[in-house]
Amino acid sequence: MTTIILVNDIDPAHLEAVKAEMRVLGSPAIRAIDGGDHLIAVEGSHRIRAAAELGLPVAVEILDEDGDIDLRSLDWDDNGYFDEQVVSVREFIEGFTRHPFPLRQPTAEIEVAE
C-alpha cells in the first residue's frame, strides 16, 4: 500500500457519486508527484478515495520533471500560483509544493496498479 496526499477535501455526496461510477467503470487513473515515501496527488481526490474504499488499484502517472503540464487539465484552480497555462513539470512541482498543505490534509492508502 502507498500513502497519497490528496489535493482537495472530500465532499461526501460527490464521493458517493464517484464510487457509483467506479463500480461500473473500474479503476481510476491519476497524476501525482513522487514525494519519496509517499505520493502527492495533483488531481482526482475523490477518485482516489473512492478507489481506496472500493479496494480498487489506482493507475498512477508520476509526473516527469522534464515534461510539461497543461494546468487546464487539472480538476482544481491554481489560485494564481502560475503565470502561464502550460508550465514545465519542474516549475509546477516547485510552485505546487511551495505552498504547504494544511495540517490534517486528507490522505488515502492505495494500491498502485502495475
Jmol script that loads the backbone (N, CA, C; Angstrom):
load data "model"
ATOM      1  N   MET A   1       0.848  -1.184   0.000  1.00  0.00           N
ATOM      2  CA  MET A   1       0.000   0.000   0.000  1.00  0.00           C
ATOM      3  C   MET A   1       0.888   1.239   0.000  1.00  0.00           C
ATOM      4  N   THR A   2       0.390   2.277  -0.639  1.00  0.00           N
ATOM      5  CA  THR A   2       1.117   3.528  -0.775  1.00  0.00           C
ATOM      6  C   THR A   2       0.272   4.664  -0.212  1.00  0.00           C
ATOM      7  N   THR A   3       0.897   5.521   0.580  1.00  0.00           N
ATOM      8  CA  THR A   3       0.203   6.699   1.098  1.00  0.00           C
ATOM      9  C   THR A   3       0.237   7.784   0.038  1.00  0.00           C
ATOM     10  N   ILE A   4      -0.925   8.403  -0.191  1.00  0.00           N
ATOM     11  CA  ILE A   4      -1.017   9.507  -1.140  1.00  0.00           C
ATOM     12  C   ILE A   4      -1.740  10.665  -0.466  1.00  0.00           C
ATOM     13  N   ILE A   5      -1.153  11.857  -0.585  1.00  0.00           N
ATOM     14  CA  ILE A   5      -1.760  13.068  -0.046  1.00  0.00           C
ATOM     15  C   ILE A   5      -2.731  13.599  -1.089  1.00  0.00           C
ATOM     16  N   LEU A   6      -3.942  13.900  -0.663  1.00  0.00           N
ATOM     17  CA  LEU A   6      -4.976  14.380  -1.576  1.00  0.00           C
ATOM     18  C   LEU A   6      -4.950  15.902  -1.639  1.00  0.00           C
ATOM     19  N   VAL A   7      -5.212  16.444  -2.815  1.00  0.00           N
ATOM     20  CA  VAL A   7      -5.123  17.884  -3.021  1.00  0.00           C
ATOM     21  C   VAL A   7      -6.391  18.601  -2.555  1.00  0.00           C
ATOM     22  N   ASN A   8      -7.512  17.921  -2.518  1.00  0.00           N
ATOM     23  CA  ASN A   8      -8.787  18.550  -2.140  1.00  0.00           C
ATOM     24  C   ASN A   8      -9.438  17.820  -0.980  1.00  0.00           C
ATOM     25  N   ASP A   9     -10.267  18.550  -0.246  1.00  0.00           N
ATOM     26  CA  ASP A   9     -11.106  17.919   0.761  1.00  0.00           C
ATOM     27  C   ASP A   9     -12.142  17.056   0.056  1.00  0.00           C
ATOM     28  N   ILE A  10     -12.712  16.122   0.787  1.00  0.00           N
ATOM     29  CA  ILE A  10     -13.670  15.191   0.214  1.00  0.00           C
ATOM     30  C   ILE A  10     -15.100  15.628   0.525  1.00  0.00           C
ATOM     31  N   ASP A  11     -15.890  15.760  -0.525  1.00  0.00           N
ATOM     32  CA  ASP A  11     -17.314  16.045  -0.377  1.00  0.00           C
ATOM     33  C   ASP A  11     -18.045  14.706  -0.374  1.00  0.00           C
ATOM     34  N   PRO A  12     -18.728  14.356   0.728  1.00  0.00           N
ATOM     35  CA  PRO A  12     -19.346  13.027   0.825  1.00  0.00           C
ATOM     36  C   PRO A  12     -20.323  12.693  -0.302  1.00  0.00           C
ATOM     37  N   ALA A  13     -21.138  13.641  -0.725  1.00  0.00           N
ATOM     38  CA  ALA A  13     -22.108  13.363  -1.795  1.00  0.00           C
ATOM     39  C   ALA A  13     -21.383  13.094  -3.115  1.00  0.00           C
ATOM     40  N   HIS A  14     -20.368  13.885  -3.406  1.00  0.00           N
ATOM     41  CA  HIS A  14     -19.603  13.680  -4.643  1.00  0.00           C
ATOM     42  C   HIS A  14     -18.858  12.346  -4.581  1.00  0.00           C
ATOM     43  N   LEU A  15     -18.337  12.009  -3.415  1.00  0.00           N
ATOM     44  CA  LEU A  15     -17.640  10.735  -3.251  1.00  0.00           C
ATOM     45  C   LEU A  15     -18.563   9.567  -3.577  1.00  0.00           C
ATOM     46  N   GLU A  16     -19.790   9.603  -3.108  1.00  0.00           N
ATOM     47  CA  GLU A  16     -20.736   8.515  -3.384  1.00  0.00           C
ATOM     48  C   GLU A  16     -21.036   8.412  -4.876  1.00  0.00           C
ATOM     49  N   ALA A  17     -21.144   9.555  -5.548  1.00  0.00           N
ATOM     50  CA  ALA A  17     -21.389   9.546  -6.998  1.00  0.00           C
ATOM     51  C   ALA A  17     -20.195   8.941  -7.742  1.00  0.00           C
ATOM     52  N   VAL A  18     -18.986   9.291  -7.319  1.00  0.00           N
ATOM     53  CA  VAL A  18     -17.782   8.753  -7.957  1.00  0.00           C
ATOM     54  C   VAL A  18     -17.687   7.247  -7.707  1.00  0.00           C
ATOM     55  N   LYS A  19     -18.019   6.798  -6.509  1.00  0.00           N
ATOM     56  CA  LYS A  19     -17.987   5.363  -6.210  1.00  0.00           C
ATOM     57  C   LYS A  19     -18.974   4.611  -7.095  1.00  0.00           C
ATOM     58  N   ALA A  20     -20.149   5.192  -7.314  1.00  0.00           N
ATOM     59  CA  ALA A  20     -21.140   4.545  -8.176  1.00  0.00           C
ATOM     60  C   ALA A  20     -20.598   4.413  -9.601  1.00  0.00           C
ATOM     61  N   GLU A  21     -19.940   5.447 -10.103  1.00  0.00           N
ATOM     62  CA  GLU A  21     -19.342   5.383 -11.433  1.00  0.00           C
ATOM     63  C   GLU A  21     -18.249   4.326 -11.496  1.00  0.00           C
ATOM     64  N   MET A  22     -17.433   4.263 -10.446  1.00  0.00           N
ATOM     65  CA  MET A  22     -16.316   3.318 -10.441  1.00  0.00           C
ATOM     66  C   MET A  22     -16.778   1.871 -10.363  1.00  0.00           C
ATOM     67  N   ARG A  23     -17.914   1.643  -9.771  1.00  0.00           N
ATOM     68  CA  ARG A  23     -18.445   0.272  -9.735  1.00  0.00           C
ATOM     69  C   ARG A  23     -18.709  -0.217 -11.158  1.00  0.00           C
ATOM     70  N   VAL A  24     -18.976   0.718 -12.059  1.00  0.00           N
ATOM     71  CA  VAL A  24     -19.228   0.384 -13.456  1.00  0.00           C
ATOM     72  C   VAL A  24     -17.943   0.468 -14.286  1.00  0.00           C
ATOM     73  N   LEU A  25     -17.186   1.555 -14.108  1.00  0.00           N
ATOM     74  CA  LEU A  25     -16.026   1.828 -14.957  1.00  0.00           C
ATOM     75  C   LEU A  25     -14.724   1.187 -14.476  1.00  0.00           C
ATOM     76  N   GLY A  26     -14.636   0.851 -13.198  1.00  0.00           N
ATOM     77  CA  GLY A  26     -13.420   0.244 -12.673  1.00  0.00           C
ATOM     78  C   GLY A  26     -12.408   1.251 -12.170  1.00  0.00           C
ATOM     79  N   SER A  27     -11.160   0.821 -12.121  1.00  0.00           N
ATOM     80  CA  SER A  27     -10.067   1.585 -11.519  1.00  0.00           C
ATOM     81  C   SER A  27      -9.825   2.921 -12.211  1.00  0.00           C
ATOM     82  N   PRO A  28      -9.480   3.944 -11.419  1.00  0.00           N
ATOM     83  CA  PRO A  28      -9.183   5.252 -11.987  1.00  0.00           C
ATOM     84  C   PRO A  28      -7.699   5.415 -12.327  1.00  0.00           C
ATOM     85  N   ALA A  29      -7.420   6.496 -13.046  1.00  0.00           N
ATOM     86  CA  ALA A  29      -6.046   6.899 -13.334  1.00  0.00           C
ATOM     87  C   ALA A  29      -5.883   8.338 -12.864  1.00  0.00           C
ATOM     88  N   ILE A  30      -4.744   8.629 -12.261  1.00  0.00           N
ATOM     89  CA  ILE A  30      -4.466   9.984 -11.778  1.00  0.00           C
ATOM     90  C   ILE A  30      -3.012  10.328 -12.048  1.00  0.00           C
ATOM     91  N   ARG A  31      -2.682  11.605 -11.890  1.00  0.00           N
ATOM     92  CA  ARG A  31      -1.303  12.063 -11.966  1.00  0.00           C
ATOM     93  C   ARG A  31      -0.858  12.487 -10.577  1.00  0.00           C
ATOM     94  N   ALA A  32       0.432  12.254 -10.285  1.00  0.00           N
ATOM     95  CA  ALA A  32       0.950  12.550  -8.953  1.00  0.00           C
ATOM     96  C   ALA A  32       2.416  12.933  -9.015  1.00  0.00           C
ATOM     97  N   ILE A  33       2.877  13.479  -7.907  1.00  0.00           N
ATOM     98  CA  ILE A  33       4.282  13.809  -7.705  1.00  0.00           C
ATOM     99  C   ILE A  33       4.862  12.761  -6.767  1.00  0.00           C
ATOM    100  N   ASP A  34       6.057  12.293  -7.082  1.00  0.00           N
ATOM    101  CA  ASP A  34       6.744  11.337  -6.210  1.00  0.00           C
ATOM    102  C   ASP A  34       7.355  12.107  -5.052  1.00  0.00           C
ATOM    103  N   GLY A  35       6.854  11.852  -3.852  1.00  0.00           N
ATOM    104  CA  GLY A  35       7.354  12.534  -2.659  1.00  0.00           C
ATOM    105  C   GLY A  35       8.319  11.690  -1.856  1.00  0.00           C
ATOM    106  N   GLY A  36       8.881  10.664  -2.468  1.00  0.00           N
ATOM    107  CA  GLY A  36       9.810   9.784  -1.754  1.00  0.00           C
ATOM    108  C   GLY A  36       9.070   8.637  -1.106  1.00  0.00           C
ATOM    109  N   ASP A  37       8.693   8.803   0.152  1.00  0.00           N
ATOM    110  CA  ASP A  37       7.983   7.733   0.861  1.00  0.00           C
ATOM    111  C   ASP A  37       6.467   7.847   0.720  1.00  0.00           C
ATOM    112  N   HIS A  38       6.000   8.802  -0.074  1.00  0.00           N
ATOM    113  CA  HIS A  38       4.566   8.983  -0.313  1.00  0.00           C
ATOM    114  C   HIS A  38       4.393   9.632  -1.686  1.00  0.00           C
ATOM    115  N   LEU A  39       3.165   9.702  -2.138  1.00  0.00           N
ATOM    116  CA  LEU A  39       2.826  10.406  -3.370  1.00  0.00           C
ATOM    117  C   LEU A  39       2.006  11.635  -3.016  1.00  0.00           C
ATOM    118  N   ILE A  40       2.027  12.636  -3.880  1.00  0.00           N
ATOM    119  CA  ILE A  40       1.188  13.818  -3.729  1.00  0.00           C
ATOM    120  C   ILE A  40       0.319  13.895  -4.977  1.00  0.00           C
ATOM    121  N   ALA A  41      -0.963  13.697  -4.803  1.00  0.00           N
ATOM    122  CA  ALA A  41      -1.888  13.752  -5.938  1.00  0.00           C
ATOM    123  C   ALA A  41      -2.005  15.185  -6.421  1.00  0.00           C
ATOM    124  N   VAL A  42      -2.043  15.375  -7.723  1.00  0.00           N
ATOM    125  CA  VAL A  42      -2.289  16.711  -8.263  1.00  0.00           C
ATOM    126  C   VAL A  42      -3.694  16.798  -8.851  1.00  0.00           C
ATOM    127  N   GLU A  43      -4.425  15.720  -8.762  1.00  0.00           N
ATOM    128  CA  GLU A  43      -5.804  15.671  -9.247  1.00  0.00           C
ATOM    129  C   GLU A  43      -6.476  14.430  -8.658  1.00  0.00           C
ATOM    130  N   GLY A  44      -7.791  14.381  -8.772  1.00  0.00           N
ATOM    131  CA  GLY A  44      -8.508  13.144  -8.514  1.00  0.00           C
ATOM    132  C   GLY A  44      -8.711  12.729  -7.071  1.00  0.00           C
ATOM    133  N   SER A  45      -8.838  13.679  -6.166  1.00  0.00           N
ATOM    134  CA  SER A  45      -9.009  13.321  -4.750  1.00  0.00           C
ATOM    135  C   SER A  45     -10.190  12.375  -4.532  1.00  0.00           C
ATOM    136  N   HIS A  46     -11.311  12.650  -5.176  1.00  0.00           N
ATOM    137  CA  HIS A  46     -12.490  11.798  -4.999  1.00  0.00           C
ATOM    138  C   HIS A  46     -12.297  10.431  -5.649  1.00  0.00           C
ATOM    139  N   ARG A  47     -11.642  10.399  -6.821  1.00  0.00           N
ATOM    140  CA  ARG A  47     -11.360   9.111  -7.473  1.00  0.00           C
ATOM    141  C   ARG A  47     -10.445   8.253  -6.608  1.00  0.00           C
ATOM    142  N   ILE A  48      -9.451   8.888  -6.006  1.00  0.00           N
ATOM    143  CA  ILE A  48      -8.507   8.150  -5.161  1.00  0.00           C
ATOM    144  C   ILE A  48      -9.213   7.596  -3.936  1.00  0.00           C
ATOM    145  N   ARG A  49      -9.967   8.434  -3.236  1.00  0.00           N
ATOM    146  CA  ARG A  49     -10.666   7.973  -2.026  1.00  0.00           C
ATOM    147  C   ARG A  49     -11.680   6.889  -2.377  1.00  0.00           C
ATOM    148  N   ALA A  50     -12.389   7.053  -3.492  1.00  0.00           N
ATOM    149  CA  ALA A  50     -13.364   6.041  -3.909  1.00  0.00           C
ATOM    150  C   ALA A  50     -12.671   4.712  -4.177  1.00  0.00           C
ATOM    151  N   ALA A  51     -11.553   4.757  -4.888  1.00  0.00           N
ATOM    152  CA  ALA A  51     -10.809   3.525  -5.179  1.00  0.00           C
ATOM    153  C   ALA A  51     -10.336   2.865  -3.897  1.00  0.00           C
ATOM    154  N   ALA A  52      -9.847   3.655  -2.951  1.00  0.00           N
ATOM    155  CA  ALA A  52      -9.379   3.104  -1.675  1.00  0.00           C
ATOM    156  C   ALA A  52     -10.532   2.411  -0.955  1.00  0.00           C
ATOM    157  N   GLU A  53     -11.683   3.056  -0.923  1.00  0.00           N
ATOM    158  CA  GLU A  53     -12.842   2.467  -0.224  1.00  0.00           C
ATOM    159  C   GLU A  53     -13.385   1.239  -0.936  1.00  0.00           C
ATOM    160  N   LEU A  54     -13.264   1.190  -2.259  1.00  0.00           N
ATOM    161  CA  LEU A  54     -13.757   0.042  -3.026  1.00  0.00           C
ATOM    162  C   LEU A  54     -12.707  -1.053  -3.195  1.00  0.00           C
ATOM    163  N   GLY A  55     -11.482  -0.788  -2.733  1.00  0.00           N
ATOM    164  CA  GLY A  55     -10.412  -1.777  -2.864  1.00  0.00           C
ATOM    165  C   GLY A  55      -9.896  -1.928  -4.286  1.00  0.00           C
ATOM    166  N   LEU A  56      -9.995  -0.858  -5.081  1.00  0.00           N
ATOM    167  CA  LEU A  56      -9.523  -0.897  -6.464  1.00  0.00           C
ATOM    168  C   LEU A  56      -8.123  -0.298  -6.558  1.00  0.00           C
ATOM    169  N   PRO A  57      -7.266  -0.853  -7.399  1.00  0.00           N
ATOM    170  CA  PRO A  57      -5.951  -0.241  -7.604  1.00  0.00           C
ATOM    171  C   PRO A  57      -6.097   1.052  -8.399  1.00  0.00           C
ATOM    172  N   VAL A  58      -5.119   1.941  -8.241  1.00  0.00           N
ATOM    173  CA  VAL A  58      -5.121   3.228  -8.932  1.00  0.00           C
ATOM    174  C   VAL A  58      -3.929   3.266  -9.887  1.00  0.00           C
ATOM    175  N   ALA A  59      -4.197   3.585 -11.141  1.00  0.00           N
ATOM    176  CA  ALA A  59      -3.111   3.776 -12.106  1.00  0.00           C
ATOM    177  C   ALA A  59      -2.542   5.173 -11.864  1.00  0.00           C
ATOM    178  N   VAL A  60      -1.277   5.225 -11.479  1.00  0.00           N
ATOM    179  CA  VAL A  60      -0.647   6.496 -11.124  1.00  0.00           C
ATOM    180  C   VAL A  60       0.415   6.842 -12.163  1.00  0.00           C
ATOM    181  N   GLU A  61       0.252   8.001 -12.775  1.00  0.00           N
ATOM    182  CA  GLU A  61       1.280   8.534 -13.670  1.00  0.00           C
ATOM    183  C   GLU A  61       2.101   9.525 -12.859  1.00  0.00           C
ATOM    184  N   ILE A  62       3.375   9.196 -12.635  1.00  0.00           N
ATOM    185  CA  ILE A  62       4.265  10.114 -11.926  1.00  0.00           C
ATOM    186  C   ILE A  62       4.719  11.168 -12.933  1.00  0.00           C
ATOM    187  N   LEU A  63       4.541  12.423 -12.580  1.00  0.00           N
ATOM    188  CA  LEU A  63       4.911  13.497 -13.486  1.00  0.00           C
ATOM    189  C   LEU A  63       6.418  13.498 -13.717  1.00  0.00           C
ATOM    190  N   ASP A  64       6.808  13.532 -14.974  1.00  0.00           N
ATOM    191  CA  ASP A  64       8.208  13.564 -15.380  1.00  0.00           C
ATOM    192  C   ASP A  64       8.688  15.007 -15.330  1.00  0.00           C
ATOM    193  N   GLU A  65       9.705  15.283 -14.529  1.00  0.00           N
ATOM    194  CA  GLU A  65      10.179  16.647 -14.340  1.00  0.00           C
ATOM    195  C   GLU A  65      10.640  17.317 -15.622  1.00  0.00           C
ATOM    196  N   ASP A  66      10.951  16.547 -16.650  1.00  0.00           N
ATOM    197  CA  ASP A  66      11.410  17.130 -17.907  1.00  0.00           C
ATOM    198  C   ASP A  66      10.269  17.448 -18.868  1.00  0.00           C
ATOM    199  N   GLY A  67       9.030  17.148 -18.489  1.00  0.00           N
ATOM    200  CA  GLY A  67       7.886  17.378 -19.362  1.00  0.00           C
ATOM    201  C   GLY A  67       7.170  18.677 -19.048  1.00  0.00           C
ATOM    202  N   ASP A  68       6.014  18.847 -19.674  1.00  0.00           N
ATOM    203  CA  ASP A  68       5.142  19.993 -19.450  1.00  0.00           C
ATOM    204  C   ASP A  68       3.806  19.489 -18.934  1.00  0.00           C
ATOM    205  N   ILE A  69       3.067  20.382 -18.273  1.00  0.00           N
ATOM    206  CA  ILE A  69       1.709  20.047 -17.841  1.00  0.00           C
ATOM    207  C   ILE A  69       0.797  21.222 -18.159  1.00  0.00           C
ATOM    208  N   ASP A  70      -0.360  20.899 -18.728  1.00  0.00           N
ATOM    209  CA  ASP A  70      -1.372  21.896 -19.038  1.00  0.00           C
ATOM    210  C   ASP A  70      -2.259  22.023 -17.801  1.00  0.00           C
ATOM    211  N   LEU A  71      -2.174  23.148 -17.127  1.00  0.00           N
ATOM    212  CA  LEU A  71      -2.909  23.332 -15.874  1.00  0.00           C
ATOM    213  C   LEU A  71      -4.420  23.246 -16.068  1.00  0.00           C
ATOM    214  N   ARG A  72      -4.884  23.502 -17.293  1.00  0.00           N
ATOM    215  CA  ARG A  72      -6.332  23.406 -17.559  1.00  0.00           C
ATOM    216  C   ARG A  72      -6.821  21.968 -17.486  1.00  0.00           C
ATOM    217  N   SER A  73      -5.893  20.996 -17.533  1.00  0.00           N
ATOM    218  CA  SER A  73      -6.292  19.588 -17.487  1.00  0.00           C
ATOM    219  C   SER A  73      -6.502  19.084 -16.070  1.00  0.00           C
ATOM    220  N   LEU A  74      -6.207  19.916 -15.076  1.00  0.00           N
ATOM    221  CA  LEU A  74      -6.377  19.513 -13.681  1.00  0.00           C
ATOM    222  C   LEU A  74      -7.770  19.886 -13.200  1.00  0.00           C
ATOM    223  N   ASP A  75      -8.248  19.180 -12.186  1.00  0.00           N
ATOM    224  CA  ASP A  75      -9.588  19.474 -11.676  1.00  0.00           C
ATOM    225  C   ASP A  75      -9.521  20.359 -10.431  1.00  0.00           C
ATOM    226  N   TRP A  76      -8.675  21.409 -10.494  1.00  0.00           N
ATOM    227  CA  TRP A  76      -8.595  22.382  -9.408  1.00  0.00           C
ATOM    228  C   TRP A  76      -8.111  23.711  -9.957  1.00  0.00           C
ATOM    229  N   ASP A  77      -8.339  24.768  -9.206  1.00  0.00           N
ATOM    230  CA  ASP A  77      -7.927  26.120  -9.585  1.00  0.00           C
ATOM    231  C   ASP A  77      -6.540  26.364  -9.000  1.00  0.00           C
ATOM    232  N   ASP A  78      -5.621  26.900  -9.801  1.00  0.00           N
ATOM    233  CA  ASP A  78      -4.256  27.102  -9.309  1.00  0.00           C
ATOM    234  C   ASP A  78      -4.120  28.335  -8.415  1.00  0.00           C
ATOM    235  N   ASN A  79      -5.217  29.055  -8.149  1.00  0.00           N
ATOM    236  CA  ASN A  79      -5.216  30.216  -7.256  1.00  0.00           C
ATOM    237  C   ASN A  79      -4.172  31.258  -7.648  1.00  0.00           C
ATOM    238  N   GLY A  80      -3.870  31.335  -8.931  1.00  0.00           N
ATOM    239  CA  GLY A  80      -2.921  32.329  -9.399  1.00  0.00           C
ATOM    240  C   GLY A  80      -1.465  32.028  -9.092  1.00  0.00           C
ATOM    241  N   TYR A  81      -1.152  30.770  -8.740  1.00  0.00           N
ATOM    242  CA  TYR A  81       0.226  30.400  -8.429  1.00  0.00           C
ATOM    243  C   TYR A  81       1.117  30.446  -9.664  1.00  0.00           C
ATOM    244  N   PHE A  82       0.528  30.309 -10.851  1.00  0.00           N
ATOM    245  CA  PHE A  82       1.304  30.221 -12.091  1.00  0.00           C
ATOM    246  C   PHE A  82       0.855  31.309 -13.058  1.00  0.00           C
ATOM    247  N   ASP A  83       1.812  31.832 -13.827  1.00  0.00           N
ATOM    248  CA  ASP A  83       1.508  32.887 -14.792  1.00  0.00           C
ATOM    249  C   ASP A  83       0.994  32.330 -16.113  1.00  0.00           C
ATOM    250  N   GLU A  84       1.378  31.118 -16.460  1.00  0.00           N
ATOM    251  CA  GLU A  84       1.022  30.511 -17.734  1.00  0.00           C
ATOM    252  C   GLU A  84       0.073  29.338 -17.519  1.00  0.00           C
ATOM    253  N   GLN A  85      -0.589  28.900 -18.579  1.00  0.00           N
ATOM    254  CA  GLN A  85      -1.476  27.739 -18.503  1.00  0.00           C
ATOM    255  C   GLN A  85      -0.724  26.427 -18.732  1.00  0.00           C
ATOM    256  N   VAL A  86       0.360  26.478 -19.502  1.00  0.00           N
ATOM    257  CA  VAL A  86       1.197  25.306 -19.712  1.00  0.00           C
ATOM    258  C   VAL A  86       2.559  25.633 -19.108  1.00  0.00           C
ATOM    259  N   VAL A  87       2.975  24.812 -18.142  1.00  0.00           N
ATOM    260  CA  VAL A  87       4.240  25.057 -17.437  1.00  0.00           C
ATOM    261  C   VAL A  87       5.067  23.775 -17.440  1.00  0.00           C
ATOM    262  N   SER A  88       6.358  23.929 -17.209  1.00  0.00           N
ATOM    263  CA  SER A  88       7.190  22.744 -17.082  1.00  0.00           C
ATOM    264  C   SER A  88       6.800  22.028 -15.797  1.00  0.00           C
ATOM    265  N   VAL A  89       6.923  20.721 -15.809  1.00  0.00           N
ATOM    266  CA  VAL A  89       6.581  19.957 -14.616  1.00  0.00           C
ATOM    267  C   VAL A  89       7.489  20.373 -13.455  1.00  0.00           C
ATOM    268  N   ARG A  90       8.740  20.659 -13.733  1.00  0.00           N
ATOM    269  CA  ARG A  90       9.660  21.114 -12.677  1.00  0.00           C
ATOM    270  C   ARG A  90       9.126  22.387 -12.024  1.00  0.00           C
ATOM    271  N   GLU A  91       8.691  23.370 -12.859  1.00  0.00           N
ATOM    272  CA  GLU A  91       8.115  24.605 -12.332  1.00  0.00           C
ATOM    273  C   GLU A  91       6.824  24.308 -11.571  1.00  0.00           C
ATOM    274  N   PHE A  92       6.031  23.393 -12.107  1.00  0.00           N
ATOM    275  CA  PHE A  92       4.779  23.017 -11.450  1.00  0.00           C
ATOM    276  C   PHE A  92       5.049  22.421 -10.072  1.00  0.00           C
ATOM    277  N   ILE A  93       5.983  21.486  -9.993  1.00  0.00           N
ATOM    278  CA  ILE A  93       6.300  20.852  -8.710  1.00  0.00           C
ATOM    279  C   ILE A  93       6.793  21.897  -7.720  1.00  0.00           C
ATOM    280  N   GLU A  94       7.684  22.775  -8.172  1.00  0.00           N
ATOM    281  CA  GLU A  94       8.200  23.817  -7.282  1.00  0.00           C
ATOM    282  C   GLU A  94       7.076  24.729  -6.811  1.00  0.00           C
ATOM    283  N   GLY A  95       6.197  25.140  -7.726  1.00  0.00           N
ATOM    284  CA  GLY A  95       5.083  26.006  -7.364  1.00  0.00           C
ATOM    285  C   GLY A  95       4.063  25.303  -6.496  1.00  0.00           C
ATOM    286  N   PHE A  96       3.789  24.063  -6.832  1.00  0.00           N
ATOM    287  CA  PHE A  96       2.783  23.291  -6.113  1.00  0.00           C
ATOM    288  C   PHE A  96       3.236  23.007  -4.683  1.00  0.00           C
ATOM    289  N   THR A  97       4.500  22.667  -4.491  1.00  0.00           N
ATOM    290  CA  THR A  97       4.989  22.305  -3.159  1.00  0.00           C
ATOM    291  C   THR A  97       5.492  23.513  -2.368  1.00  0.00           C
ATOM    292  N   ARG A  98       5.587  24.662  -3.017  1.00  0.00           N
ATOM    293  CA  ARG A  98       5.990  25.890  -2.316  1.00  0.00           C
ATOM    294  C   ARG A  98       4.933  26.281  -1.289  1.00  0.00           C
ATOM    295  N   HIS A  99       3.705  25.952  -1.558  1.00  0.00           N
ATOM    296  CA  HIS A  99       2.587  26.297  -0.679  1.00  0.00           C
ATOM    297  C   HIS A  99       2.245  25.054   0.134  1.00  0.00           C
ATOM    298  N   PRO A 100       2.671  25.029   1.398  1.00  0.00           N
ATOM    299  CA  PRO A 100       2.499  23.799   2.181  1.00  0.00           C
ATOM    300  C   PRO A 100       1.034  23.408   2.334  1.00  0.00           C
ATOM    301  N   PHE A 101       0.826  22.108   2.395  1.00  0.00           N
ATOM    302  CA  PHE A 101      -0.515  21.600   2.635  1.00  0.00           C
ATOM    303  C   PHE A 101      -0.914  21.915   4.068  1.00  0.00           C
ATOM    304  N   PRO A 102      -2.181  22.213   4.300  1.00  0.00           N
ATOM    305  CA  PRO A 102      -2.610  22.440   5.681  1.00  0.00           C
ATOM    306  C   PRO A 102      -2.459  21.159   6.500  1.00  0.00           C
ATOM    307  N   LEU A 103      -2.306  21.343   7.799  1.00  0.00           N
ATOM    308  CA  LEU A 103      -2.276  20.184   8.681  1.00  0.00           C
ATOM    309  C   LEU A 103      -3.552  19.388   8.490  1.00  0.00           C
ATOM    310  N   ARG A 104      -3.442  18.101   8.655  1.00  0.00           N
ATOM    311  CA  ARG A 104      -4.582  17.190   8.519  1.00  0.00           C
ATOM    312  C   ARG A 104      -5.113  17.136   7.086  1.00  0.00           C
ATOM    313  N   GLN A 105      -4.254  17.423   6.106  1.00  0.00           N
ATOM    314  CA  GLN A 105      -4.653  17.273   4.702  1.00  0.00           C
ATOM    315  C   GLN A 105      -5.097  15.828   4.501  1.00  0.00           C
ATOM    316  N   PRO A 106      -6.197  15.592   3.797  1.00  0.00           N
ATOM    317  CA  PRO A 106      -6.657  14.214   3.634  1.00  0.00           C
ATOM    318  C   PRO A 106      -5.631  13.348   2.901  1.00  0.00           C
ATOM    319  N   THR A 107      -5.564  12.100   3.309  1.00  0.00           N
ATOM    320  CA  THR A 107      -4.691  11.126   2.660  1.00  0.00           C
ATOM    321  C   THR A 107      -5.504   9.875   2.390  1.00  0.00           C
ATOM    322  N   ALA A 108      -4.924   8.980   1.618  1.00  0.00           N
ATOM    323  CA  ALA A 108      -5.534   7.676   1.379  1.00  0.00           C
ATOM    324  C   ALA A 108      -4.402   6.669   1.256  1.00  0.00           C
ATOM    325  N   GLU A 109      -4.698   5.437   1.584  1.00  0.00           N
ATOM    326  CA  GLU A 109      -3.783   4.319   1.370  1.00  0.00           C
ATOM    327  C   GLU A 109      -4.299   3.592   0.146  1.00  0.00           C
ATOM    328  N   ILE A 110      -3.474   3.547  -0.899  1.00  0.00           N
ATOM    329  CA  ILE A 110      -3.932   2.945  -2.153  1.00  0.00           C
ATOM    330  C   ILE A 110      -2.991   1.852  -2.606  1.00  0.00           C
ATOM    331  N   GLU A 111      -3.543   0.985  -3.429  1.00  0.00           N
ATOM    332  CA  GLU A 111      -2.743   0.003  -4.147  1.00  0.00           C
ATOM    333  C   GLU A 111      -2.472   0.627  -5.520  1.00  0.00           C
ATOM    334  N   VAL A 112      -1.197   0.785  -5.845  1.00  0.00           N
ATOM    335  CA  VAL A 112      -0.842   1.350  -7.142  1.00  0.00           C
ATOM    336  C   VAL A 112      -0.888   0.226  -8.170  1.00  0.00           C
ATOM    337  N   ALA A 113      -1.647   0.448  -9.253  1.00  0.00           N
ATOM    338  CA  ALA A 113      -1.771  -0.542 -10.317  1.00  0.00           C
ATOM    339  C   ALA A 113      -0.417  -0.746 -10.992  1.00  0.00           C
ATOM    340  N   GLU A 114      -0.131  -1.970 -11.340  1.00  0.00           N
ATOM    341  CA  GLU A 114       1.149  -2.285 -12.007  1.00  0.00           C
ATOM    342  C   GLU A 114       1.080  -1.907 -13.468  1.00  0.00           C
TER     343      GLU A 114
END
end "model"
wireframe off; spacefill off
backbone 0.3
color backbone group
